[in-house]
Amino acid sequence: MLENVVFDPVTRAIDLNSAALAENTRASYPIEFIPNFEPSGRGGHPKTVVMLTCDAFGVLPPISKLSPEQAQYHFISGYTAKVAGTERGVKEPTATFSTCFGAPFMPRHPAVYAKLLADKLKKHNATCWLLNTGWSGGLTAWASA
């Protein structure tokens, strides 16, 4: 299954280079296509959790090791930035927040998910990192790049 992909209606050939529908596309396929998939769909508990954010204003450091409480804060805020090239019509970086980095898909109150995250980090002695895929040094550094 493909999403946001242009195709020729006669030949049904797909054009993965077209940006007519979106800047990015998605594909899905049966899990059995992965040679080493786990039939139960369950894995072990992670020892490392990485949250990605794109800070286009240079507020956050490039990488931060978070305590469970700090992880809760960043998870609830869901801070990132919309930047040109990843969002249609965006010319300048715009700060945005998406609770738990996926607000539309969270039916419960964000505090429920944040507590669950912190509890699991503590219980399994997992390390949480916040990785800034954006810029360091503020908007001026971004604008001159």
ABEGO torsion letter per residue (X at the ends): XBBGBBBBAAAGBBBAABAAABABBBBBBBAAABAABBAAGBBBBBABBBBBBBBAAGABBABBBBBAAAAAAAAAAGBBBBBBGABBGBABBBBBBBBGGAAAABABBAAAAAAAAAAAAAAAGBBBBBBBABBBGEAAAAAAX
